[in-house]
Amino acid sequence: MTRKRLRILVQAKRFSAEPEGPPARREIVLPEPTALIENHEVVLQLFPEKPMLPGLETPRLNLRPLELADARQIQNIFPHWEIVRFLAKRVPWPYPPGGALTYCRDIALPAMARGEEWHWTLRLKTHPLQIIGCISLMQAENHNRGFWIGLPWQGKGLMSEAVETVTEYWFNELGFPALRAPKAILNIASRKISERTGMRVIAVEEREYVSGRLPSEIWEVTAEEWRTRGKR
């Protein structure tokens, strides 16, 4: 199969030995969507965040903006039935080799560049190089937040910390008036997180998940409810 290649023109920094004049224009063929051209001190990012997505933190976690290089670690820890069964049906199952790369490159990063979605990887502060899960915000009808965490880190309250932080970002930085998230009724752990963070059920319906069509709830919290929940 022929690898897709990207042809660009960049302005290269002239070295002191080169004659005076306008910067040279050089053609560079890139085999990957992102590249660091060290000898010309050029960093190319095909998926710039608009605006640049900040890193976030909780007492135990660092939340780093998703990058293409994260796909390899995600591929290693994500494809488990216990993780995917209550995710939306669009997640392929069985999860294919290269599924994480396809998702990051073709879906998540372009949506971030368009300013429609915001994705972070989760990392313990004690092990900052290890990805343990992901959390996302998105502008979609009745579906503004999603998350998953690897099996070894489940049941420790880590995702509750991440949810608090990104929900704060949704309201205070992005300025949305409400946040909604669908939950399969059987997904007790996720529903408990919604309860702890002040959300309430506003609708009941059926939705398609990796595990099939299931009864679901739409949970919501408004910006006003979020900001006043601790004052009640």
Buried (B, 14 or more C-beta within 10 A) or exposed (E): EEEEEEEBEBEBEBEEEEEEEEEEEEEBEBEEBBBEBEEBEBEBBBBEBEEEBBEBBBEBBBBBBBBBEBBEBBBEBBBEEEBBBBBEEEBEBEBEEEBBBBBBBEEBBBBBBEEEBBBBBBBBEEEEEBBBBBBBBBBBEBBBBBBBBBEEBBEEEBBBBBBBBBBEBBBEEBEBEBBBBBBBBBBEEBBEBBEEBBBEBEEEEEBEBBBEEBEBBBBBBBBEBBEEEEEE
